[in-house]
Amino acid sequence: MKKGIHPNYREVVFEDTSSGFRFLTRSTIETKDTITWEDGNTYPLARVEVSSASHPFYTGKKMFVDTAGRVEKFQKKYQKK
């Protein structure tokens, strides 16, 4: 395999911002935040808005997820110039 062309695959903690649920998994996501996990090691922290702990399909509850500004951000980014 060629050196230097693959992303850094490492352990990362994901945190659901709406429920506070955290889980440790492996990912290539780049993040600047870090967190000390239950095992005492420090891992990169990635924050997500929805996970299995807060998604209505998995919880059976309706939850309002703040998505304000997404449409406007998309339109601003991809509007014809």
Backbone hydrogen bonds in HBPLUS format (Angstrom, degrees):
<---DONOR---> <-ACCEPTOR-->    atom                        ^
c    i                          cat <-CA-CA->   ^        H-A-AA   ^      H-
h    n   atom  resd res      DA  || num        DHA   H-A  angle D-A-AA Bond
n    s   type  num  typ     dist DA aas  dist angle  dist       angle   num
A0010-ARG N   A0027-SER O   3.05 MM  17  5.67 169.9  2.06 151.9 148.8     1
A0027-SER N   A0010-ARG O   2.80 MM  17  5.67 157.1  1.85 164.5 166.6     2
A0012-VAL N   A0025-THR O   2.66 MM  13  5.57 166.4  1.68 167.7 170.7     3
A0025-THR N   A0012-VAL O   2.97 MM  13  5.57 170.9  1.98 159.8 161.3     4
A0013-VAL N   A0044-PRO O   2.94 MM  31  6.18 173.4  1.94 172.2 170.0     5
A0046-ALA N   A0013-VAL O   2.86 MM  33  6.23 163.2  1.89 161.7 166.9     6
A0014-PHE N   A0023-PHE O   2.88 MM   9  5.49 164.6  1.90 165.0 165.0     7
A0023-PHE N   A0014-PHE O   3.00 MM   9  5.49 150.9  2.08 149.4 158.6     8
A0015-GLU N   A0046-ALA O   2.88 MM  31  6.27 154.8  1.94 155.3 161.2     9
A0048-VAL N   A0015-GLU O   2.88 MM  33  6.03 166.8  1.90 154.8 156.9    10
A0016-ASP N   A0021-PHE O   2.78 MM   5  5.22 169.8  1.79 161.5 164.9    11
A0020-GLY N   A0016-ASP O   2.72 MM   4  5.20 146.2  1.83 149.6 157.7    12
A0017-THR N   A0048-VAL O   2.89 MM  31  6.09 166.3  1.90 169.0 173.7    13
A0045-LEU N   A0033-ASP O   2.81 MM  12  5.18 161.0  1.85 125.8 126.1    14
A0035-ILE N   A0043-TYR O   2.81 MM   8  5.51 150.1  1.90 158.1 168.2    15
A0043-TYR N   A0035-ILE O   2.84 MM   8  5.51 162.9  1.87 162.4 162.5    16
A0037-TRP N   A0041-ASN O   2.86 MM   4  5.70 158.9  1.90 179.1 172.1    17
A0040-GLY N   A0037-TRP O   2.95 MM   3  5.52 164.2  1.98 122.7 126.0    18
A0054-SER N   A0051-SER O   3.10 MM   3  5.51 153.0  2.18 110.1 117.6    19
A0055-HIS N   A0051-SER O   2.89 MM   4  5.82 136.5  2.08 159.1 171.7    20
A0058-TYR N   A0055-HIS O   3.08 MM   3  5.64 128.5  2.35 114.2 125.6    21
A0059-THR N   A0055-HIS O   3.00 MM   4  6.16 156.8  2.06 157.1 164.3    22
A0060-GLY N   A0056-PRO O   2.86 MM   4  5.22 150.6  1.95 134.8 140.8    23
A0070-ARG N   A0067-THR O   3.28 MM   3  5.95 164.8  2.30 139.1 139.0    24
A0073-LYS N   A0069-GLY O   2.89 MM   4  5.90 153.8  1.96 142.4 150.0    25
A0074-PHE N   A0070-ARG O   2.93 MM   4  6.11 157.3  1.98 146.8 152.7    26
A0075-GLN N   A0071-VAL O   2.87 MM   4  6.11 166.7  1.88 155.7 159.2    27
A0076-LYS N   A0072-GLU O   2.90 MM   4  6.00 156.8  1.96 146.3 152.8    28
A0077-LYS N   A0073-LYS O   2.99 MM   4  6.11 152.6  2.07 143.0 150.3    29
A0078-TYR N   A0074-PHE O   2.98 MM   4  6.14 156.8  2.04 154.2 159.6    30
A0079-GLN N   A0075-GLN O   2.94 MM   4  5.42 108.5  2.47 141.9 149.6    31
